[in-house]
Amino acid sequence: MGESLNELYLKYVPILIDRIYEGTSGEEILEPMRFITPRTNLNLVQQLTTLIDSMLPEPSDNVP
C-alpha cells in the first residue's frame, strides 16, 4: 500500500501544487488560483494528510 501511495503522490501532488501556486498545468499557463482565505503551506499539507487519512481503511487489531 505504501508504494501505491508514493506513486500517486509523485504523479499528482507536484502537478497540483504547481497549478495552485504558479498557475501552470503541464504545458498550459493559467492564472494562479486565488484563495478566499489565506492559506499557508502547512495548512495545505494538513488538508492533504487529513484527506488521505479519511480514505485509508481503519487498522485491524488482527494485523501484526
C-alpha positions as CSV (number, residue, x, y, z in Angstrom):
1,M,0.0,0.0,0.0
2,G,2.9,2.4,0.8
3,E,4.3,2.0,-2.7
4,S,0.9,2.8,-4.2
5,L,0.6,6.0,-2.1
6,N,4.1,7.1,-3.1
7,E,3.4,6.6,-6.8
8,L,0.1,8.5,-6.5
9,Y,1.8,11.3,-4.6
10,L,4.6,11.6,-7.2
11,K,2.1,11.6,-10.0
12,Y,-0.4,14.1,-8.7
13,V,0.8,16.3,-5.8
14,P,3.6,18.2,-7.5
15,I,1.4,19.0,-10.5
16,L,-1.5,20.2,-8.3
17,I,0.9,22.4,-6.2
18,D,2.2,24.0,-9.4
19,R,-1.4,24.6,-10.5
20,I,-2.4,26.2,-7.2
21,Y,0.6,28.4,-6.7
22,E,2.2,29.0,-10.1
23,G,-0.8,28.6,-12.5
24,T,1.0,26.1,-14.6
25,S,-0.8,22.9,-15.7
26,G,1.7,20.9,-17.9
27,E,2.3,23.0,-21.0
28,E,-0.6,25.3,-20.3
29,I,-0.1,28.5,-18.3
30,L,-3.1,29.8,-16.3
31,E,-3.7,32.4,-13.6
32,P,-2.8,31.0,-10.2
33,M,-5.7,30.2,-8.0
34,R,-7.0,32.8,-5.6
35,F,-7.9,31.8,-2.1
36,I,-10.9,33.2,-0.3
37,T,-9.0,32.9,3.0
38,P,-5.2,33.0,3.2
39,R,-3.5,29.5,3.1
40,T,-0.1,28.5,4.3
41,N,2.0,25.6,3.0
42,L,1.5,23.9,6.4
43,N,-2.3,24.2,6.0
44,L,-2.2,22.6,2.6
45,V,-0.1,19.7,4.0
46,Q,-2.6,19.3,6.9
47,Q,-5.5,19.2,4.4
48,L,-3.8,16.6,2.2
49,T,-2.9,14.3,5.2
50,T,-6.4,14.6,6.6
51,L,-7.9,13.7,3.2
52,I,-5.6,10.7,2.8
53,D,-6.3,9.6,6.4
54,S,-10.0,9.7,5.7
55,M,-9.7,7.5,2.7
56,L,-7.5,4.8,4.3
57,P,-9.2,1.8,6.0
58,E,-9.1,1.6,9.8
59,P,-6.3,-0.6,11.0
60,S,-7.3,-4.1,12.1
61,D,-6.5,-5.5,15.5
62,N,-5.6,-8.8,13.9
63,V,-2.7,-7.4,11.8
64,P,0.7,-8.0,13.4
